Amino acid sequence: MRQFITIAANAFMELVRQPVFLLLMTASASFEIFLATPYYFAFGDEPKLVKNSVLAVMLLAGLLGAVLSSSASLARELRSGTALAALSKPVGRARFLLAKYTGLIAALTLLTYVNLVAALIASRMTFDAYGETDLAAIGIFTAGVATAYALGGFSNFFLRRPFVSDTVFGLAITVTLAAAIIFQFTEQKQTVGQMAEVDWRLVPAAVLILFAVWILAALALACSTRFDMIATLAICSAFFLIGLISDYLYSRFGGTLDGGGPIWARVLYTLIPNWQNFWLADALETGRSVFHWTYVARAFAYVVAYVGAALAVAVALFEERELS
């Protein structure tokens, strides 16, 4: 167990020290804030448009983060021989791979958390044609990001600590503090006679997106046992795009909701992850009901089953991989 924790912690720290990880975190969170600043003139659907957009950014950032992080965590180590040095010790390949996955999803969870905080800020900043851009929130968020980078530079120059990892952790803290200040001490007019509020229903929606990112991470890790980053990105993008329309393809090939249809269609429908199970942004604006955490629990059971199957395939591929 100690070896597992050590490998997972090292994998996590290695990923948050990647400059591309910091760039992806900063760019995705900043872009979510930007999405809440323009005038859209969407006939009253501005809040829905902004919320759908920030959740889409969160999902795409998770896809890129999963591929880039898995390639940096496993494919590069296999190519450079670092994995061979680790496996020369009494560490099994299955334990090594599962520890790598644990560190990978920990880093992706941190990325999704920062994007969630930015999404909550963006939900408070939304306005229609009669509102105005929340300049105070933009200034506070920008100050939080600048403070994180300044602290990272200070620790690197004076304390000789890694700039990237310190900035990543500092960004998670300062963005959270910026959100607390914005929510407590600023006000935003969403429309005539109505003040904007934080849509906390984005929290369970972001949790579902995090589950989807965990599945993408498992698929990317399985691909990284055999392929480099470009091939892994292509395969994961194909899974992502096909999974978005899996319901449509299943119905076109004769599948039904009660499990009917050709056997091969049911098998493919089971193997391809259905991302629609994790994308419920439209339910935030239907007004039919509140977001139920019981659905999140059922989605988690689906994630556990799918990730377990994907990691089993990854372990089988990794066991047959020549490390020399």
C-alpha positions as CSV (number, residue, x, y, z in Angstrom):
1,M,0.0,0.0,0.0
2,R,2.9,2.3,0.8
3,Q,4.3,1.8,-2.7
4,F,0.9,2.5,-4.3
5,I,0.5,5.8,-2.4
6,T,4.1,6.8,-3.3
7,I,3.6,6.1,-7.0
8,A,0.3,7.9,-7.0
9,A,1.6,10.9,-5.2
10,N,4.6,11.1,-7.5
11,A,2.4,10.8,-10.6
12,F,0.1,13.6,-9.2
13,M,3.1,16.0,-8.5
14,E,4.6,15.2,-11.9
15,L,1.4,16.2,-13.7
16,V,0.8,19.4,-11.8
17,R,4.4,20.4,-12.5
18,Q,3.8,20.2,-16.3
19,P,3.6,23.7,-17.8
20,V,0.8,22.6,-20.1
21,F,-1.3,21.7,-17.1
22,L,-1.0,25.2,-15.7
23,L,-1.7,26.7,-19.1
24,L,-4.8,24.5,-19.6
25,M,-6.1,25.4,-16.1
26,T,-5.6,29.1,-16.5
27,A,-6.9,29.3,-20.0
28,S,-10.0,27.2,-19.4
29,A,-11.0,29.1,-16.2
30,S,-10.3,32.5,-17.8
31,F,-12.3,31.6,-20.9
32,E,-15.3,30.6,-18.8
33,I,-15.2,34.1,-17.2
34,F,-14.9,35.6,-20.6
35,L,-18.0,33.8,-21.8
36,A,-20.0,35.8,-19.2
37,T,-18.8,39.2,-20.4
38,P,-20.2,39.9,-23.9
39,Y,-23.7,41.1,-24.8
40,Y,-25.4,38.1,-26.5
41,F,-28.9,39.5,-27.2
42,A,-30.2,35.9,-26.9
43,F,-33.8,37.1,-26.1
44,G,-33.6,36.2,-22.4
45,D,-31.7,32.9,-22.8
46,E,-28.3,34.5,-21.9
47,P,-28.0,32.5,-18.6
48,K,-28.7,29.2,-20.3
49,L,-26.2,30.0,-23.1
50,V,-23.5,30.9,-20.6
51,K,-24.1,27.8,-18.4
52,N,-24.1,25.4,-21.3
53,S,-20.9,27.1,-22.7
54,V,-18.9,26.9,-19.4
55,L,-19.9,23.2,-18.9
56,A,-18.7,22.5,-22.4
57,V,-15.4,24.2,-21.8
58,M,-15.1,22.2,-18.6
59,L,-15.6,18.9,-20.5
60,L,-13.2,19.8,-23.3
61,A,-10.6,20.9,-20.9
62,G,-11.0,17.5,-19.1
63,L,-10.6,15.7,-22.4
64,L,-7.4,17.5,-23.3
65,G,-6.1,17.2,-19.7
66,A,-6.8,13.5,-19.7
67,V,-4.9,12.9,-22.9
68,L,-2.0,15.2,-22.2
69,S,-1.6,14.0,-18.6
70,S,-1.8,10.3,-19.4
71,S,0.7,10.7,-22.1
72,A,3.1,12.6,-19.8
73,S,2.5,10.1,-16.9
74,L,2.8,6.8,-18.8
75,A,3.7,7.0,-22.5
76,R,6.7,9.2,-21.9
77,E,7.9,7.1,-19.0
78,L,7.7,4.0,-21.2
79,R,9.6,5.7,-23.9
80,S,12.3,7.1,-21.7
81,G,12.8,4.0,-19.6
82,T,11.6,5.5,-16.3
83,A,8.8,2.9,-16.0
84,L,11.3,0.1,-16.4
85,A,13.4,1.5,-13.5
86,A,10.3,1.7,-11.2
87,L,9.1,-1.8,-12.2
88,S,12.6,-3.3,-11.5
89,K,11.7,-2.9,-7.9
90,P,9.1,-5.2,-6.2
91,V,6.2,-3.4,-7.8
92,G,3.7,-5.3,-10.0
93,R,2.6,-3.8,-13.3
94,A,-1.1,-3.7,-12.3
95,R,-0.3,-1.8,-9.1
96,F,1.9,0.6,-11.0
97,L,-0.8,1.3,-13.6
98,L,-3.5,1.7,-11.0
99,A,-1.4,4.1,-9.0
100,K,-0.7,6.1,-12.1
101,Y,-4.4,6.3,-12.7
102,T,-5.1,7.5,-9.2
103,G,-2.5,10.3,-9.5
104,L,-4.0,11.1,-12.9
105,I,-7.6,11.5,-11.7
106,A,-6.4,13.5,-8.7
107,A,-4.8,16.0,-11.0
108,L,-7.9,16.1,-13.3
109,T,-10.1,16.6,-10.2
110,L,-8.1,19.6,-9.3
111,L,-8.4,21.0,-12.8
112,T,-12.2,20.4,-12.8
113,Y,-12.5,22.1,-9.4
114,V,-10.9,25.3,-10.6
115,N,-13.1,25.2,-13.7
116,L,-16.2,24.7,-11.5
117,V,-15.3,27.8,-9.3
118,A,-14.9,29.8,-12.5
119,A,-18.2,28.4,-13.8
120,L,-20.0,29.5,-10.6
121,I,-18.5,33.0,-10.9
122,A,-19.7,33.1,-14.6
123,S,-23.2,32.0,-13.6
124,R,-23.3,35.0,-11.2
125,M,-22.0,37.4,-13.9
126,T,-24.7,36.5,-16.5
127,F,-26.9,39.3,-17.7
128,D,-29.4,40.0,-20.5
129,A,-29.7,43.0,-22.9
130,Y,-30.8,45.2,-20.0
131,G,-27.9,44.3,-17.7
132,E,-24.3,45.1,-17.9
133,T,-20.9,43.4,-17.7
134,D,-19.8,42.7,-14.1
135,L,-16.5,44.6,-14.2
136,A,-15.9,44.2,-10.4
137,A,-16.1,40.4,-10.7
138,I,-13.7,40.4,-13.7
139,G,-11.2,42.6,-11.7
140,I,-11.4,40.4,-8.6
141,F,-10.9,37.2,-10.6
142,T,-8.0,38.7,-12.6
143,A,-6.4,39.8,-9.3
144,G,-6.7,36.2,-8.0
145,V,-5.0,34.8,-11.0
146,A,-2.3,37.4,-10.9
147,T,-1.7,36.8,-7.2
148,A,-1.3,33.0,-7.8
149,Y,1.3,33.7,-10.5
150,A,3.1,36.2,-8.3
151,L,3.2,33.8,-5.4
152,G,4.6,31.1,-7.7
153,G,7.3,33.5,-8.9
154,F,8.1,34.5,-5.4
155,S,8.5,30.9,-4.1
156,N,10.6,30.0,-7.2
157,F,12.9,33.0,-6.9
158,F,13.4,33.1,-3.2
159,L,12.6,29.6,-1.9
160,R,13.8,27.7,-5.0
161,R,10.5,25.8,-5.2
162,P,8.9,24.6,-8.5
163,F,7.1,27.5,-10.1
164,V,4.4,25.5,-12.0
165,S,3.2,23.3,-9.1
166,D,3.1,26.2,-6.6
167,T,1.2,28.3,-9.1
168,V,-1.3,25.5,-9.7
169,F,-2.0,25.1,-6.0
170,G,-2.0,28.9,-5.5
171,L,-4.5,29.3,-8.3
172,A,-6.9,26.8,-6.7
173,I,-6.7,28.8,-3.5
174,T,-6.8,32.4,-4.9
175,V,-9.7,31.6,-7.3
176,T,-11.7,30.2,-4.5
177,L,-11.0,33.3,-2.4
178,A,-11.9,35.5,-5.4
179,A,-15.2,33.6,-5.7
180,A,-16.0,34.1,-2.0
181,I,-15.3,37.8,-2.3
182,I,-17.5,38.2,-5.4
183,F,-20.4,36.3,-3.9
184,Q,-20.4,38.1,-0.6
185,F,-19.3,41.7,-1.4
186,T,-20.4,42.5,-4.9
187,E,-23.8,42.7,-6.7
188,Q,-24.7,42.1,-10.3
189,K,-27.9,43.2,-12.1
190,Q,-29.0,40.4,-14.4
191,T,-32.0,42.2,-15.8
192,V,-34.4,45.0,-15.0
193,G,-35.4,44.7,-11.3
194,Q,-33.6,41.4,-10.8
195,M,-30.2,40.7,-9.3
196,A,-28.0,37.9,-10.5
197,E,-27.5,34.9,-8.2
198,V,-25.1,31.9,-8.2
199,D,-26.6,28.8,-9.8
200,W,-25.4,26.2,-7.3
201,R,-27.0,23.5,-9.5
202,L,-23.8,23.7,-11.5
203,V,-22.1,21.7,-8.7
204,P,-23.8,18.3,-9.4
205,A,-23.6,19.0,-13.1
206,A,-19.8,19.5,-12.8
207,V,-19.6,16.3,-10.7
208,L,-21.1,14.4,-13.6
209,I,-18.6,16.0,-16.0
210,L,-15.9,15.0,-13.6
211,F,-17.1,11.4,-13.9
212,A,-16.9,11.6,-17.7
213,V,-13.4,12.9,-17.3
214,W,-12.5,9.9,-15.2
215,I,-13.7,7.6,-18.0
216,L,-11.7,9.6,-20.5
217,A,-8.7,9.3,-18.3
218,A,-9.1,5.5,-18.1
219,L,-9.4,5.3,-21.9
220,A,-6.4,7.6,-22.4
221,L,-4.3,5.5,-20.0
222,A,-5.2,2.3,-21.8
223,C,-4.2,3.9,-25.1
224,S,-1.0,5.3,-23.6
225,T,0.2,1.8,-22.9
226,R,0.7,1.3,-26.6
227,F,0.6,4.7,-28.3
228,D,2.1,8.2,-28.1
229,M,0.1,11.4,-27.4
230,I,-1.1,12.1,-31.0
231,A,-2.5,8.6,-31.5
232,T,-4.0,8.7,-28.0
233,L,-5.7,12.0,-28.7
234,A,-7.1,10.7,-31.9
235,I,-8.6,7.5,-30.3
236,C,-10.0,9.4,-27.3
237,S,-11.5,12.0,-29.6
238,A,-13.2,9.3,-31.6
239,F,-14.6,7.7,-28.5
240,F,-15.8,11.2,-27.4
241,L,-17.5,12.0,-30.7
242,I,-19.1,8.6,-31.2
243,G,-20.3,8.6,-27.6
244,L,-22.1,11.9,-28.1
245,I,-24.3,10.3,-30.7
246,S,-24.4,6.8,-29.4
247,D,-28.2,7.0,-28.7
248,Y,-28.9,8.1,-32.2
249,L,-26.7,5.4,-33.8
250,Y,-28.2,2.7,-31.6
251,S,-31.7,3.7,-32.6
252,R,-30.7,3.8,-36.3
253,F,-29.4,0.3,-36.1
254,G,-32.6,-1.1,-34.7
255,G,-31.9,-0.7,-31.0
256,T,-34.8,0.1,-28.5
257,L,-34.9,1.4,-25.0
258,D,-36.2,-1.9,-23.7
259,G,-33.0,-3.7,-24.8
260,G,-34.3,-5.0,-28.1
261,G,-32.4,-4.9,-31.4
262,P,-29.4,-6.8,-32.9
263,I,-26.9,-8.3,-30.5
264,W,-24.0,-6.6,-32.2
265,A,-25.7,-3.2,-31.8
266,R,-26.3,-3.8,-28.1
267,V,-22.7,-4.9,-27.6
268,L,-21.3,-1.7,-29.3
269,Y,-23.8,0.4,-27.4
270,T,-22.4,-1.0,-24.2
271,L,-18.8,-0.7,-25.1
272,I,-19.1,3.0,-26.2
273,P,-19.4,5.4,-23.3
274,N,-22.7,7.4,-23.4
275,W,-21.7,10.9,-22.6
276,Q,-25.3,12.0,-22.6
277,N,-25.6,10.4,-19.2
278,F,-23.2,13.0,-17.9
279,W,-24.4,16.0,-19.8
280,L,-27.5,17.4,-18.2
281,A,-27.0,21.1,-18.8
282,D,-30.4,21.4,-20.4
283,A,-32.1,20.1,-17.3
284,L,-30.8,23.2,-15.4
285,E,-33.2,25.4,-17.4
286,T,-36.2,23.2,-17.9
287,G,-37.7,24.0,-14.5
288,R,-39.2,20.6,-14.2
289,S,-37.4,19.7,-11.0
290,V,-34.3,20.3,-9.0
291,F,-31.1,18.3,-9.6
292,H,-31.3,15.0,-7.7
293,W,-28.1,13.7,-6.2
294,T,-29.5,10.2,-6.5
295,Y,-28.9,10.4,-10.2
296,V,-25.3,11.4,-9.5
297,A,-25.0,8.3,-7.4
298,R,-26.3,6.1,-10.2
299,A,-24.0,7.7,-12.6
300,F,-21.1,7.0,-10.2
301,A,-22.0,3.3,-10.3
302,Y,-21.8,3.4,-14.1
303,V,-18.4,5.1,-13.9
304,V,-17.1,2.5,-11.5
305,A,-18.1,-0.3,-13.8
306,Y,-16.8,1.4,-17.0
307,V,-13.5,2.5,-15.5
308,G,-13.0,-0.9,-14.0
309,A,-13.4,-2.5,-17.4
310,A,-11.2,0.1,-19.1
311,L,-8.4,-0.4,-16.5
312,A,-8.7,-4.2,-16.9
313,V,-8.0,-3.8,-20.6
314,A,-5.2,-1.3,-19.8
315,V,-3.6,-3.8,-17.4
316,A,-3.8,-6.6,-20.0
317,L,-2.2,-4.4,-22.6
318,F,0.5,-3.3,-20.1
319,E,1.3,-6.8,-19.0
320,E,2.2,-7.7,-22.6
321,R,4.2,-4.5,-23.3
322,E,7.9,-4.9,-23.7
323,L,9.7,-2.3,-21.6
324,S,13.2,-2.7,-22.9
